[in-house]
């Protein structure tokens, strides 16, 4: 657990430099960065893109990977499944590999969601996206919420 927490903290600080320094490359209006550990790409999806997919009734699994601040919030993204970041690996067999999975967190650099997406990709999940801007961006756009 300490290793996972340290990884999330490190990613939050590491990606802040990258995201502030220069724009990320784009492909089909979804931005991506290279994962240094295994050369997989972490792909981002915007709030608007996710809302469009949900409006079109696409089959999407949304994972709420917020850290400790999850407990202080009365809501989550509508339809999201809560998995504590430290428990993600325990739940891999519960997740469908044939659906789009979107991760989000409340880290200002999306570090927790990126770490979760990378864990999923390392375990054979192919359609994994990080919600760009995460919880804050969703709330700013007045995205649909539900009580936990």
C-alpha positions as CSV (number, residue, x, y, z in Angstrom):
1,X,0.0,0.0,0.0
2,X,2.8,2.4,0.8
3,X,4.3,1.7,-2.6
4,X,1.0,2.6,-4.4
5,X,0.5,5.7,-2.3
6,X,4.1,6.8,-3.0
7,X,3.6,6.1,-6.7
8,X,0.4,8.3,-6.8
9,X,2.1,11.1,-5.0
10,X,5.1,10.9,-7.2
11,X,3.0,10.9,-10.4
12,X,1.0,14.0,-9.2
13,X,4.2,15.9,-8.9
14,X,6.0,14.4,-11.9
15,X,3.2,15.1,-14.3
16,X,2.6,18.7,-13.1
17,X,5.9,19.7,-14.8
18,X,5.0,17.9,-18.0
19,X,1.4,19.3,-18.2
20,X,2.5,22.9,-17.5
21,X,5.6,22.9,-19.7
22,X,4.1,22.0,-23.1
23,X,0.9,20.7,-24.7
24,X,0.5,17.0,-25.0
25,X,0.2,15.4,-28.4
26,X,-3.2,14.8,-29.7
27,X,-4.7,11.9,-31.7
28,X,-8.4,11.9,-32.7
29,X,-9.0,14.8,-30.2
30,X,-7.9,12.6,-27.3
31,X,-4.5,13.5,-25.8
32,X,-2.0,11.0,-24.8
33,X,1.4,10.7,-23.2
34,X,3.9,7.9,-23.2
35,X,4.2,5.7,-20.1
36,X,7.9,5.7,-19.2
37,X,7.6,2.3,-17.4
38,X,6.3,0.1,-20.2
39,X,5.9,2.3,-23.3
40,X,2.1,2.0,-23.3
41,X,0.2,5.2,-23.9
42,X,-2.0,6.8,-21.4
43,X,-4.9,8.3,-23.3
44,X,-7.0,11.2,-22.0
45,X,-10.6,11.9,-22.7
46,X,-12.2,15.3,-22.2
47,X,-15.3,15.9,-20.1
48,X,-17.2,16.8,-23.3
49,X,-16.1,13.6,-25.1
50,X,-17.1,11.5,-22.1
51,X,-20.5,13.3,-21.9
52,X,-21.1,12.7,-25.6
53,X,-20.3,9.0,-25.3
54,X,-22.6,8.7,-22.3
55,X,-25.4,10.5,-24.2
56,X,-24.9,8.0,-27.1
57,X,-25.4,5.2,-24.5
58,X,-22.0,3.8,-25.2
59,X,-21.0,1.1,-22.7
60,X,-18.5,2.7,-20.4
61,X,-17.1,1.8,-17.0
62,X,-16.2,4.9,-15.0
63,X,-13.8,4.3,-12.1
64,X,-13.7,6.8,-9.2
65,X,-10.1,6.5,-8.0
66,X,-10.1,9.6,-5.8
67,X,-8.0,9.3,-2.7
68,X,-8.9,10.5,0.8
69,X,-11.0,13.3,-0.3
70,X,-13.6,10.8,-1.6
71,X,-14.8,10.4,1.9
72,X,-15.5,14.1,2.3
73,X,-17.6,14.4,-0.9
74,X,-21.3,13.4,-0.8
75,X,-21.3,12.7,-4.6
76,X,-19.5,11.0,-7.4
77,X,-19.9,11.0,-11.2
78,X,-23.2,9.4,-12.1
79,X,-22.7,5.7,-12.8
80,X,-19.1,5.6,-11.5
81,X,-17.8,2.7,-9.6
82,X,-15.7,3.5,-6.5
83,X,-12.5,1.6,-6.1
84,X,-9.9,2.9,-3.6
85,X,-6.6,3.4,-5.5
86,X,-4.8,0.9,-3.2
87,X,-7.4,-1.8,-4.0
88,X,-7.5,-1.5,-7.8
89,X,-5.4,-4.6,-8.4
90,X,-7.7,-6.6,-6.1
91,X,-10.6,-5.8,-8.4
92,X,-9.1,-6.4,-11.8
93,X,-11.1,-9.6,-12.3
94,X,-14.3,-7.6,-11.6
95,X,-13.8,-5.3,-14.5
96,X,-14.7,-6.0,-18.2
97,X,-11.8,-6.0,-20.6
98,X,-14.1,-5.5,-23.6
99,X,-15.5,-2.1,-22.5
100,X,-14.1,1.4,-22.4
101,X,-12.8,2.2,-19.0
102,X,-12.4,5.8,-17.8
103,X,-10.5,6.6,-14.6
104,X,-10.7,9.8,-12.7
105,X,-9.3,11.3,-9.5
106,X,-9.1,14.7,-7.9
107,X,-5.4,15.1,-8.1
108,X,-4.6,18.4,-9.9
109,X,-2.3,16.6,-12.4
110,X,-4.6,13.5,-12.8
111,X,-1.8,11.4,-11.2
112,X,-4.0,8.9,-9.4
113,X,-6.1,8.3,-12.5
114,X,-3.0,7.9,-14.6
115,X,-1.5,5.4,-12.2
116,X,-4.8,3.5,-12.2
117,X,-5.0,3.6,-16.0
118,X,-1.4,2.3,-16.3
119,X,-2.3,-0.6,-13.9
120,X,-5.2,-1.5,-16.0
121,X,-3.1,-1.4,-19.2
122,X,-0.4,-3.5,-17.7
123,X,-3.0,-6.1,-16.9
124,X,-4.4,-6.4,-20.5
125,X,-7.1,-3.7,-20.6
126,X,-7.0,-2.0,-24.0
127,X,-9.6,0.7,-24.0
128,X,-8.5,2.8,-21.0
129,X,-8.8,6.6,-20.7
130,X,-8.1,9.2,-18.1
131,X,-10.7,11.9,-17.6
132,X,-8.6,15.0,-18.3
133,X,-9.0,17.4,-15.4
134,X,-10.8,14.7,-13.4
135,X,-13.2,15.5,-10.6
136,X,-12.7,19.2,-10.8
137,X,-13.2,19.4,-14.6
138,X,-16.4,17.3,-14.3
139,X,-17.8,19.5,-11.6
140,X,-16.8,22.7,-13.5
141,X,-18.7,21.4,-16.5
142,X,-21.7,20.6,-14.4
143,X,-21.4,16.9,-15.3
144,X,-24.1,14.5,-13.9
145,X,-23.5,13.5,-10.3
146,X,-25.2,11.1,-8.0
147,X,-25.1,10.5,-4.3
148,X,-22.7,7.8,-3.1
